[in-house]
Structure formats: C-alpha cells, structure tokens
Amino acid sequence: MKKSFTNKEFNEILSILSNDYDIYAPITLPYKGTFSDTDSIKYGKISNIEEINLNNKSHYSAKEILLPITQTLFYFTEKEFIKPKIKTKKSLIFLRSCDLHSVNRVENIYLHNKYSDEYYKEVRDKVKFIVMGCPGQGWDSCFCASMGTNKTEMYNIGVKFQDNKIFVDVKDQDFKEVFNNGVDSEFEMEFVTSNKEVVTIPERINEDEVINFEMWRDYDRCIACGRCNFVCPTCTCFTMQDIFYKDNEKNGERRRVWASCHVDGFTTMAGGHEFRKKTGDRMRFKVLHKISDYKKRFGVQMCTGCGRCEDICPEYISYINCINKLAKKLGDKND
C-alpha cells in the first residue's frame, strides 16, 4: 500500500502510533559532539517528523535500542536470582537501508547461532522498522553499494521525503489501517545506487598468510579507544560484570556491557596472558572478522558499509583504505 501525506498528517499518525510504540529516529543534540562547538547525531525518542535529522548520517546507529550499552541480566541474592521485568511497550525505529541490513547481521549472531539469546529476542520481538531513503550517493564515507546493503525490501514501512510531502510504502498489515486515509501515490523508494567510495573485498583470504603481512604494522598507531566498535552497527562483543551492593555484599546484579576487540584487556586470560597486544593486530582481527570469518559462517559480509568507523576514528585510520590495500596485496600475490 503506497500513500502520501503532508507533514501535519504524518505527525498525527505518529501521535496515534505513540500510544503503542516508542518511536526512535536520528536526532541532533546541539553542542554534544566531539568538540564544544559541534553537534552529535544519535538515536532518541521523537514525537514529530521535524525532530528527525534527515540531512546527515547519524554518528551512532540504532544498535543500542536493541542491544543496550549496559543490560542487567538478572538480580541475585544468597538464595535466588530474578530476571528484570522486560519493557512492555513496542518500538518503531526510523533507519537507513544499511542499518536494517546490520540488524540482520546482529540477528545471525544472537538468534540464528547455535543458541538463541533470550534477552535480545525479547527486545527484537517488539521492534518494527521504518526505512528512510538516502540522497544521491549517500555521504562521503559510505560504501554500502560495495557491500550490497544499499537497498532493501525487508522493512515494515518505507518512507520517502519529497516536495514537502511524505510518501509511505506500508508492507506490514499492522500499520495499514492507521495509514489508510492518505492519498494513493505511486513512487519508488530513494535508495543509493553508487557511492563516492568503492571497496573491493578480496575473493580469497588465506588467513595463515595474511596474519603476517607487514601492512598491519601501519595500524599500530591505533590508540585502542574502541570508538570504531561502539559506533559500528554490527559489532556485538560484550563483557560481563557482577555488581555487589554496598548494603549487602551478597546481593547484586549481573550485567553485560559493550566491549571492544580494540581495547586493552579484551583478550586477557587467566594468568595474565593476552592475545593481540599490538593494536595493529587488533585491527587485523576486526577486519578479517568483518570480511572473512563471518561470511564463512553466515554467508554474508558482516560489514554493511555505513562508514561510521571512518568518521569517528581520532587517528584517521581508514577502514576503507585498509580493505582496499589488503585486496590489492592479495591480488598482486595471486597474479
């Protein structure tokens, strides 16, 4: 079902939907960016279309809505443990095509692996998605076309903003009644067809050979801040924390908290042994996981080409250049 609405009409629909859904979209937080005079664009609750930042790529993905930065798994006492109450209200999230593909990548890990993660499933079962089209070639650091994530049909609702109207493609039966009063309109979703940046994924990667490439030493300048992992919509690593309460040290809670393969201590084992002490080796681990290991298991590349790691790195380390450099080196080798 395809309809068109004015901003006022669409806002009225959002108001109706907010009775059942918390509605999230990328919003601008003034002066909350890296520097005091810069803004931060991240996901937050909205009540009208004017609050959505439609012109810029969000610095952070919608990942933290489905996979919270800090999540309590259970509370414990000396005798029992209790799971926290789950959120009863559903969520409706505005995002781009690459980020919806990213949700699929996370689901492969949390739902379609050997075991299903019940905490993630409880959240995911209550989430639906509104996909927004992207303008032109996307943004300077985007390479979604190279990763095949620039288009999608797997949304509940698709929206296109044009000529002060909002065109809506409703695929989910649950939403057809609330959108039924719009004007019938034929339109195509506005998806990126090509990017400024082009990435070539190596066809064959022999990890026993690649592991010793000298190119990884170029990335020893990484300062191990982990920002690239935290903004990435497909990075899912976490660490566990047991929090003991001060008033009774035998009571507390267990939490899982986002972690990063780039930060110090992530691979530390009992006895103090740590894999990948050099930050360049951590870069190698992340890159090979994104473009090789994950695909061997799930059949698709883990990286979806959003380019946020390019944007966020304080050392200006380019993930795009790294992959292309690796592809060129392997291509030269195969020749």
C-alpha contacts under 8 A as a table, 3 or more apart, distances in Angstrom:
res1	aa1	res2	aa2	distance
1	M	169	D	5.78
1	M	170	V	5.22
1	M	171	K	6.73
1	M	176	K	7.44
2	K	167	F	7.25
2	K	168	V	5.59
2	K	169	D	4.52
2	K	170	V	6.29
2	K	184	D	6.03
2	K	185	S	5.66
2	K	186	E	6.48
2	K	187	F	7.71
3	K	167	F	5.82
3	K	168	V	5.22
3	K	169	D	6.64
3	K	179	F	7.53
3	K	180	N	7.79
3	K	182	G	5.18
3	K	183	V	5.13
3	K	184	D	4.59
3	K	185	S	5.02
3	K	186	E	7.73
4	S	165	K	6.61
4	S	166	I	5.53
4	S	167	F	4.28
4	S	168	V	5.90
4	S	182	G	5.53
4	S	183	V	5.18
4	S	184	D	6.55
4	S	185	S	6.00
5	F	8	K	7.90
5	F	9	E	5.74
5	F	10	F	5.89
5	F	165	K	5.74
5	F	166	I	5.21
5	F	167	F	6.46
5	F	168	V	7.86
5	F	182	G	5.73
5	F	183	V	6.82
6	T	9	E	5.17
6	T	10	F	6.16
6	T	164	N	6.95
6	T	165	K	4.99
6	T	166	I	6.19
7	N	10	F	5.09
7	N	11	N	6.07
7	N	49	I	7.01
7	N	164	N	7.34
7	N	165	K	6.51
7	N	166	I	6.81
8	K	11	N	5.14
8	K	12	E	6.31
9	E	12	E	5.14
9	E	13	I	6.49
10	F	13	I	5.06
10	F	14	L	6.31
10	F	49	I	7.56
10	F	166	I	7.44
11	N	14	L	4.91
11	N	15	S	6.18
11	N	47	S	7.52
11	N	48	N	5.19
11	N	49	I	6.28
12	E	15	S	5.04
12	E	16	I	6.47
13	I	16	I	5.08
13	I	17	L	6.19
13	I	178	V	6.75
13	I	179	F	7.30
14	L	17	L	4.98
14	L	18	S	6.00
14	L	47	S	6.63
14	L	48	N	6.64
15	S	18	S	5.18
15	S	19	N	7.19
15	S	47	S	6.68
15	S	48	N	7.73
16	I	19	N	5.82
16	I	178	V	7.97
17	L	20	D	5.72
17	L	21	Y	5.85
18	S	21	Y	4.73
18	S	22	D	5.86
18	S	23	I	6.62
18	S	47	S	7.57
20	D	89	K	6.24
20	D	90	K	6.29
21	Y	89	K	5.95
21	Y	90	K	4.67
21	Y	91	S	4.86
21	Y	92	L	5.98
22	D	45	K	6.71
22	D	89	K	6.87
22	D	90	K	6.22
22	D	91	S	4.71
22	D	92	L	6.16
23	I	45	K	5.49
23	I	46	I	5.80
23	I	47	S	7.17
23	I	91	S	5.85
23	I	92	L	4.77
23	I	93	I	5.90
23	I	94	F	7.90
24	Y	43	Y	6.24
24	Y	44	G	5.30
24	Y	45	K	4.45
24	Y	46	I	5.80
24	Y	91	S	7.37
24	Y	92	L	6.21
24	Y	93	I	4.76
24	Y	94	F	6.21
25	A	42	K	7.95
25	A	43	Y	5.23
25	A	44	G	5.85
25	A	45	K	6.55
25	A	46	I	6.61
25	A	52	I	6.00
25	A	53	N	7.97
25	A	93	I	5.95
25	A	94	F	4.88
25	A	95	L	6.88
26	P	41	I	6.16
26	P	42	K	5.06
26	P	43	Y	4.31
26	P	44	G	6.38
26	P	52	I	5.72
26	P	53	N	5.75
26	P	54	L	7.93
26	P	58	S	5.93
26	P	94	F	7.51
26	P	95	L	7.80
27	I	41	I	5.50
27	I	42	K	5.68
27	I	43	Y	5.89
27	I	44	G	6.20
27	I	51	E	6.19
27	I	52	I	5.13
27	I	53	N	5.19
27	I	58	S	7.89
28	T	39	D	6.59
28	T	40	S	5.88
28	T	41	I	4.60
28	T	42	K	6.79
28	T	51	E	7.95
28	T	52	I	7.70
28	T	53	N	6.28
29	L	32	K	5.69
29	L	33	G	7.81
29	L	39	D	5.65
29	L	40	S	5.09
29	L	41	I	6.07
29	L	42	K	7.61
30	P	33	G	7.60
30	P	38	T	7.06
30	P	39	D	4.61
30	P	40	S	6.57
31	Y	35	F	7.56
31	Y	36	S	5.60
31	Y	37	D	5.33
31	Y	38	T	4.96
31	Y	39	D	4.53
31	Y	40	S	6.99
32	K	35	F	7.61
32	K	36	S	6.94
32	K	38	T	6.53
32	K	39	D	5.07
32	K	40	S	5.11
33	G	36	S	6.70
33	G	37	D	7.42
33	G	38	T	4.75
33	G	39	D	4.36
33	G	40	S	4.30
34	T	38	T	6.51
34	T	39	D	7.76
34	T	40	S	7.66
35	F	38	T	5.38
40	S	58	S	7.97
40	S	59	H	6.80
41	I	53	N	7.68
41	I	56	N	7.98
41	I	57	K	7.56
41	I	58	S	4.81
41	I	59	H	5.36
41	I	60	Y	7.02
42	K	58	S	5.39
42	K	59	H	5.87
42	K	60	Y	5.14
42	K	61	S	6.98
42	K	62	A	7.99
43	Y	58	S	7.64
43	Y	60	Y	7.13
43	Y	61	S	7.05
43	Y	62	A	6.10
46	I	49	I	7.69
46	I	51	E	6.31
46	I	52	I	7.43
47	S	51	E	7.50
48	N	51	E	5.93
48	N	52	I	7.74
49	I	52	I	5.63
50	E	53	N	7.88
53	N	56	N	6.30
54	L	57	K	7.97
56	N	139	W	7.98
57	K	139	W	7.22
58	S	61	S	6.56
59	H	231	V	6.95
59	H	308	R	6.47
59	H	311	D	7.82
59	H	312	I	7.68
60	Y	231	V	5.01
60	Y	232	C	7.54
60	Y	233	P	7.91
60	Y	308	R	7.51
61	S	64	E	7.35
61	S	99	D	7.11
61	S	231	V	6.41
61	S	232	C	7.07
61	S	233	P	5.57
62	A	65	I	5.69
62	A	66	L	7.37
62	A	93	I	7.73
62	A	95	L	7.48
62	A	99	D	7.65
62	A	233	P	7.28
63	K	66	L	5.57
63	K	67	L	5.79
63	K	68	P	7.62
63	K	103	V	7.70
63	K	233	P	5.59
63	K	234	T	7.88
64	E	67	L	4.77
64	E	68	P	4.52
64	E	69	I	5.96
65	I	68	P	5.86
66	L	120	Y	6.89
66	L	123	V	6.01
66	L	124	R	6.34
67	L	71	Q	7.98
67	L	120	Y	6.72
68	P	71	Q	5.74
68	P	257	V	7.98
69	I	257	V	5.65
69	I	258	W	5.39
70	T	255	R	6.62
70	T	256	R	5.94
70	T	257	V	4.57
70	T	258	W	6.78
71	Q	255	R	5.36
71	Q	256	R	5.43
71	Q	257	V	6.50
72	T	75	Y	7.60
72	T	84	P	7.18
72	T	253	E	6.75
72	T	254	R	5.85
72	T	255	R	4.26
72	T	256	R	6.55
73	L	83	K	6.28
73	L	84	P	7.02
73	L	119	Y	7.67
73	L	253	E	7.49
73	L	254	R	5.69
73	L	255	R	5.49
73	L	256	R	7.06
74	F	81	F	6.27
74	F	82	I	5.35
74	F	83	K	4.34
74	F	84	P	5.98
74	F	253	E	5.73
74	F	254	R	5.67
74	F	255	R	7.46
75	Y	81	F	5.39
75	Y	82	I	5.15
75	Y	83	K	6.33
75	Y	84	P	7.19
75	Y	251	N	7.71
75	Y	252	G	5.81
75	Y	253	E	4.16
75	Y	254	R	6.47
76	F	79	K	7.69
76	F	80	E	5.78
76	F	81	F	4.11
76	F	82	I	6.34
76	F	251	N	5.59
76	F	252	G	5.43
76	F	253	E	5.70
76	F	254	R	7.86
77	T	80	E	5.44
77	T	81	F	6.24
77	T	250	K	6.18
77	T	251	N	4.39
77	T	252	G	6.68
78	E	250	K	6.02
78	E	251	N	6.57
86	I	122	E	7.47
87	K	90	K	7.87
87	K	123	V	7.78
89	K	126	K	7.51
90	K	126	K	4.69
90	K	127	V	5.91
91	S	126	K	6.12
91	S	127	V	4.71
91	S	128	K	6.38
92	L	127	V	5.83
92	L	128	K	4.97
92	L	129	F	5.62
92	L	130	I	7.08
93	I	127	V	7.43
93	I	128	K	6.42
93	I	129	F	4.89
93	I	130	I	5.83
94	F	129	F	6.07
94	F	130	I	4.61
94	F	131	V	5.79
94	F	132	M	6.66
95	L	99	D	6.27
95	L	100	L	6.85
95	L	129	F	7.18
95	L	130	I	6.29
95	L	131	V	5.11
95	L	132	M	5.86
96	R	99	D	5.39
96	R	100	L	6.46
96	R	131	V	5.35
96	R	132	M	5.21
96	R	133	G	6.43
96	R	134	C	7.03
97	S	100	L	5.18
97	S	101	H	6.38
97	S	131	V	6.27
97	S	132	M	7.27
97	S	133	G	7.32
97	S	149	T	6.48
97	S	150	N	5.82
97	S	151	K	5.69
97	S	152	T	5.85
97	S	191	F	7.86
98	C	101	H	5.12
98	C	102	S	6.22
98	C	144	C	6.40
98	C	149	T	5.05
98	C	150	N	5.87
98	C	151	K	7.56
98	C	304	T	5.71
98	C	305	G	6.93
98	C	306	C	6.26
99	D	102	S	4.69
99	D	103	V	6.41
99	D	233	P	6.72
99	D	304	T	7.49
99	D	306	C	7.46
100	L	103	V	5.11
100	L	104	N	6.78
100	L	129	F	7.86
100	L	131	V	7.62
100	L	152	T	7.93
100	L	155	Y	7.86
101	H	104	N	5.12
101	H	105	R	6.58
101	H	149	T	6.24
101	H	152	T	7.73
101	H	304	T	6.82
102	S	105	R	4.95
102	S	106	V	6.35
102	S	233	P	5.85
102	S	234	T	5.58
102	S	302	M	7.81
102	S	303	C	7.78
102	S	304	T	6.25
103	V	106	V	5.15
103	V	107	E	6.11
103	V	233	P	7.61
103	V	234	T	7.40
104	N	107	E	4.99
104	N	108	N	6.28
105	R	108	N	5.27
105	R	109	I	6.89
105	R	234	T	6.24
105	R	302	M	6.11
106	V	109	I	5.29
106	V	110	Y	6.23
106	V	234	T	5.81
106	V	235	C	7.87
106	V	236	T	7.05
107	E	110	Y	5.04
107	E	111	L	5.08
107	E	112	H	6.44
108	N	111	L	5.66
108	N	112	H	4.61
108	N	113	N	6.07
108	N	298	F	7.16
109	I	112	H	6.06
109	I	113	N	5.38
110	Y	113	N	6.36
110	Y	115	Y	7.59
110	Y	116	S	5.71
110	Y	117	D	5.28
110	Y	120	Y	6.79
110	Y	121	K	7.88
111	L	115	Y	6.92
111	L	116	S	4.36
111	L	117	D	6.01
111	L	120	Y	7.89
111	L	121	K	7.02
112	H	115	Y	7.16
112	H	116	S	6.45
113	N	116	S	6.50
116	S	121	K	7.56
117	D	120	Y	5.55
117	D	121	K	6.18
118	E	121	K	4.98
118	E	122	E	6.10
119	Y	122	E	5.32
119	Y	123	V	6.72
120	Y	123	V	5.33
120	Y	124	R	6.01
121	K	124	R	4.94
121	K	125	D	5.88
122	E	125	D	5.59
122	E	126	K	7.07
123	V	126	K	5.58
123	V	127	V	6.87
124	R	127	V	5.30
128	K	155	Y	7.95
128	K	156	N	6.31
129	F	155	Y	5.84
129	F	156	N	5.50
129	F	157	I	6.49
130	I	155	Y	6.30
130	I	156	N	6.10
130	I	157	I	4.63
130	I	158	G	5.45
130	I	159	V	6.95
131	V	155	Y	6.19
131	V	156	N	7.92
131	V	157	I	6.35
131	V	158	G	4.78
131	V	159	V	6.21
132	M	158	G	6.18
132	M	159	V	5.20
132	M	160	K	6.26
133	G	158	G	7.85
133	G	159	V	6.77
133	G	160	K	5.89
133	G	189	M	6.13
133	G	190	E	4.57
133	G	191	F	5.17
133	G	192	V	7.78
134	C	137	Q	7.77
134	C	138	G	5.83
134	C	190	E	6.04
134	C	191	F	5.45
134	C	192	V	5.98
135	P	138	G	5.55
135	P	190	E	6.96
135	P	191	F	7.27
135	P	192	V	6.78
136	G	192	V	6.08
136	G	193	T	7.97
137	Q	192	V	5.51
137	Q	193	T	6.89
137	Q	194	S	5.55
137	Q	195	N	4.65
137	Q	196	K	6.47
138	G	142	C	6.20
138	G	192	V	6.30
138	G	195	N	6.44
139	W	142	C	5.40
139	W	195	N	7.80
139	W	196	K	7.94
140	D	195	N	7.77
140	D	196	K	6.25
140	D	197	E	7.08
141	S	196	K	7.75
141	S	197	E	6.58
141	S	306	C	7.49
141	S	307	G	4.94
141	S	308	R	7.47
141	S	310	E	6.44
141	S	311	D	7.06
142	C	195	N	6.44
142	C	196	K	7.50
142	C	197	E	6.53
142	C	305	G	5.91
142	C	306	C	5.21
142	C	307	G	4.84
143	F	146	S	5.57
143	F	147	M	6.84
143	F	195	N	5.72
143	F	196	K	7.50
143	F	197	E	5.48
143	F	198	V	6.00
143	F	199	V	6.73
143	F	305	G	4.65
143	F	306	C	6.49
143	F	307	G	6.69
144	C	147	M	5.04
144	C	148	G	6.08
144	C	149	T	5.17
144	C	150	N	4.99
144	C	195	N	7.33
144	C	304	T	5.93
144	C	305	G	4.19
144	C	306	C	6.13
145	A	148	G	5.06
145	A	149	T	6.16
145	A	150	N	5.09
145	A	192	V	7.21
145	A	193	T	6.40
145	A	194	S	5.55
145	A	195	N	6.33
145	A	198	V	7.86
145	A	305	G	7.65
146	S	149	T	7.88
146	S	198	V	6.00
146	S	199	V	5.66
146	S	200	T	7.22
146	S	305	G	7.40
147	M	150	N	7.70
147	M	199	V	7.90
147	M	301	Q	7.31
147	M	303	C	7.28
147	M	304	T	5.74
147	M	305	G	5.98
148	G	151	K	7.38
148	G	304	T	7.66
149	T	152	T	7.13
149	T	304	T	5.91
149	T	305	G	7.38
150	N	191	F	6.39
150	N	192	V	5.65
150	N	193	T	6.90
151	K	191	F	5.81
151	K	192	V	7.15
152	T	155	Y	7.25
155	Y	158	G	6.43
155	Y	171	K	7.17
156	N	170	V	6.44
156	N	171	K	5.27
156	N	172	D	4.91
157	I	168	V	6.88
157	I	169	D	5.63
157	I	170	V	4.66
157	I	171	K	5.86
157	I	172	D	6.80
158	G	168	V	5.66
158	G	169	D	4.81
158	G	170	V	6.49
158	G	189	M	7.21
159	V	166	I	6.63
159	V	167	F	5.53
159	V	168	V	4.64
159	V	169	D	6.30
159	V	189	M	7.15
160	K	166	I	5.79
160	K	167	F	5.00
160	K	168	V	6.59
160	K	189	M	6.12
160	K	190	E	6.51
161	F	164	N	7.00
161	F	165	K	6.00
161	F	166	I	4.81
161	F	167	F	6.35
162	Q	165	K	5.39
162	Q	166	I	6.42
162	Q	167	F	7.55
167	F	185	S	7.47
167	F	187	F	7.50
170	V	173	Q	7.73
170	V	175	F	6.87
170	V	176	K	6.40
170	V	179	F	7.83
171	K	176	K	7.89
172	D	175	F	5.78
172	D	176	K	6.86
173	Q	176	K	5.33
173	Q	177	E	7.95
174	D	177	E	7.31
175	F	178	V	5.64
175	F	179	F	6.46
176	K	179	F	5.29
176	K	180	N	5.75
177	E	180	N	5.04
178	V	181	N	7.50
179	F	182	G	6.18
192	V	195	N	7.33
195	N	198	V	6.58
197	E	320	I	7.97
199	V	320	I	6.35
199	V	323	I	7.01
199	V	324	N	6.03
200	T	323	I	7.03
200	T	324	N	5.68
200	T	327	A	6.38
201	I	291	I	7.09
201	I	323	I	6.69
201	I	324	N	7.18
201	I	327	A	6.16
202	P	205	I	6.60
202	P	323	I	7.97
202	P	326	L	7.24
202	P	327	A	4.64
202	P	330	L	7.00
202	P	331	G	7.67
204	R	330	L	7.94
205	I	210	V	7.20
205	I	292	S	7.20
205	I	330	L	7.73
206	N	209	E	5.44
206	N	210	V	6.14
207	E	210	V	4.82
207	E	211	I	5.73
208	D	211	I	5.69
208	D	212	N	7.61
209	E	212	N	6.11
209	E	213	F	7.31
210	V	213	F	5.38
211	I	284	R	7.44
213	F	216	W	6.31
214	E	217	R	5.74
214	E	218	D	7.79
215	M	218	D	5.58
215	M	219	Y	7.76
216	W	219	Y	5.57
216	W	220	D	7.31
216	W	280	G	5.05
216	W	281	D	6.40
216	W	283	M	7.31
216	W	284	R	6.38
217	R	220	D	5.32
217	R	280	G	5.44
217	R	281	D	7.79
218	D	221	R	6.93
218	D	280	G	6.87
219	Y	222	C	5.68
219	Y	279	T	6.67
219	Y	280	G	4.37
219	Y	283	M	6.81
219	Y	317	I	7.42
220	D	223	I	7.98
220	D	278	K	6.37
220	D	279	T	4.98
220	D	280	G	4.31
220	D	281	D	7.82
221	R	279	T	7.35
221	R	280	G	7.52
221	R	315	E	7.38
222	C	225	C	7.92
222	C	279	T	5.82
222	C	280	G	7.01
222	C	315	E	6.56
222	C	317	I	7.54
223	I	279	T	7.37
223	I	315	E	7.63
224	A	262	H	5.15
224	A	263	V	4.70
224	A	264	D	6.68
224	A	279	T	6.53
225	C	262	H	7.02
225	C	263	V	5.99
226	G	229	N	5.39
226	G	230	F	6.48
226	G	260	S	5.64
226	G	261	C	7.46
226	G	262	H	5.29
226	G	263	V	5.61
227	R	230	F	5.09
227	R	231	V	6.25
227	R	309	C	7.56
227	R	312	I	6.67
227	R	313	C	6.72
228	C	231	V	5.56
228	C	232	C	6.10
228	C	308	R	7.27
228	C	309	C	4.48
228	C	310	E	7.78
228	C	312	I	6.41
228	C	313	C	6.32
229	N	232	C	5.11
229	N	235	C	5.76
229	N	260	S	5.97
229	N	261	C	7.74
229	N	262	H	7.71
229	N	309	C	7.43
230	F	233	P	7.88
230	F	235	C	7.12
230	F	258	W	7.63
230	F	260	S	7.42
231	V	308	R	6.27
231	V	309	C	6.68
231	V	312	I	7.74
232	C	235	C	5.61
232	C	308	R	6.46
232	C	309	C	6.52
234	T	302	M	6.78
234	T	303	C	6.90
234	T	304	T	7.97
236	T	258	W	7.38
237	C	258	W	6.13
237	C	259	A	5.39
237	C	260	S	6.18
237	C	261	C	7.60
238	F	256	R	6.11
238	F	257	V	5.22
238	F	258	W	4.23
238	F	259	A	4.36
238	F	260	S	7.22
239	T	256	R	5.60
239	T	257	V	5.40
239	T	258	W	6.37
239	T	259	A	5.69
240	M	254	R	7.09
240	M	255	R	5.79
240	M	256	R	4.57
240	M	257	V	6.33
241	Q	254	R	5.70
241	Q	255	R	5.16
241	Q	256	R	6.18
241	Q	257	V	7.38
242	D	252	G	7.15
242	D	253	E	5.88
242	D	254	R	4.52
242	D	255	R	6.40
243	I	252	G	5.36
243	I	253	E	5.30
243	I	254	R	6.20
243	I	255	R	7.64
244	F	248	N	7.53
244	F	249	E	5.19
244	F	250	K	6.71
244	F	251	N	5.90
244	F	252	G	4.36
244	F	253	E	6.78
245	Y	248	N	5.49
245	Y	249	E	5.21
245	Y	250	K	7.49
245	Y	251	N	5.94
245	Y	252	G	5.25
246	K	249	E	5.69
248	N	251	N	5.64
249	E	252	G	7.20
259	A	263	V	7.86
259	A	266	F	7.40
260	S	263	V	5.61
260	S	266	F	6.70
261	C	266	F	5.91
261	C	267	T	7.54
261	C	282	R	6.48
261	C	285	F	8.00
261	C	286	K	7.17
262	H	266	F	7.49
262	H	279	T	6.75
262	H	282	R	5.52
262	H	283	M	7.08
263	V	266	F	6.04
264	D	267	T	7.88
264	D	277	K	7.65
265	G	268	T	4.97
265	G	274	E	7.13
267	T	274	E	5.35
267	T	275	F	5.52
267	T	276	R	7.43
268	T	272	G	5.94
268	T	273	H	5.64
268	T	274	E	4.18
268	T	275	F	6.76
269	M	272	G	5.57
269	M	273	H	5.30
269	M	274	E	6.06
270	A	273	H	6.81
274	E	277	K	6.42
276	R	279	T	7.12
276	R	281	D	5.44
276	R	282	R	5.88
277	K	281	D	7.29
277	K	282	R	7.72
278	K	281	D	5.38
278	K	282	R	6.76
279	T	282	R	4.95
279	T	283	M	6.33
280	G	283	M	4.99
280	G	284	R	6.32
281	D	284	R	4.95
281	D	285	F	6.25
282	R	285	F	4.99
282	R	286	K	6.26
283	M	286	K	5.22
283	M	287	V	6.13
284	R	287	V	5.23
284	R	288	L	6.06
285	F	288	L	5.43
285	F	289	H	6.08
286	K	289	H	5.15
286	K	290	K	6.17
287	V	290	K	5.14
287	V	291	I	6.26
287	V	319	Y	7.91
287	V	323	I	7.50
288	L	291	I	5.34
288	L	292	S	5.20
288	L	293	D	6.29
289	H	292	S	5.53
289	H	293	D	4.67
289	H	294	Y	5.73
289	H	302	M	7.67
290	K	293	D	6.84
290	K	294	Y	6.20
290	K	295	K	7.93
290	K	301	Q	6.40
290	K	302	M	4.85
290	K	303	C	5.38
291	I	294	Y	6.87
291	I	295	K	6.78
291	I	301	Q	5.49
291	I	302	M	6.41
291	I	303	C	6.80
292	S	295	K	5.45
292	S	296	K	6.42
292	S	301	Q	7.24
293	D	296	K	5.33
293	D	297	R	6.81
294	Y	297	R	5.35
294	Y	298	F	6.08
294	Y	299	G	7.52
294	Y	300	V	7.25
294	Y	301	Q	6.48
294	Y	302	M	5.90
295	K	298	F	5.12
295	K	299	G	4.50
295	K	300	V	4.71
295	K	301	Q	5.10
295	K	302	M	6.79
296	K	299	G	5.91
296	K	300	V	7.99
301	Q	304	T	7.22
307	G	310	E	5.25
307	G	311	D	6.62
308	R	311	D	5.01
308	R	312	I	6.17
309	C	312	I	5.33
309	C	313	C	6.15
309	C	318	S	7.87
309	C	319	Y	7.08
310	E	313	C	6.07
310	E	316	Y	7.15
310	E	317	I	6.97
310	E	318	S	5.55
310	E	319	Y	6.31
310	E	320	I	7.62
313	C	316	Y	5.23
313	C	317	I	6.18
314	P	317	I	7.83
318	S	321	N	5.27
318	S	322	C	6.22
319	Y	322	C	4.97
319	Y	323	I	6.33
320	I	323	I	5.43
320	I	324	N	6.31
321	N	324	N	5.10
321	N	325	K	5.84
322	C	325	K	5.09
322	C	326	L	6.17
323	I	326	L	5.08
323	I	327	A	6.13
324	N	327	A	4.98
324	N	328	K	6.07
325	K	328	K	5.14
325	K	329	K	6.13
326	L	329	K	5.08
326	L	330	L	6.12
327	A	330	L	5.18
327	A	331	G	5.89
328	K	331	G	4.91
328	K	332	D	6.02
329	K	332	D	5.15
329	K	333	K	6.10
330	L	333	K	4.85
330	L	334	N	6.03
331	G	334	N	5.07
331	G	335	D	6.13
332	D	335	D	5.15
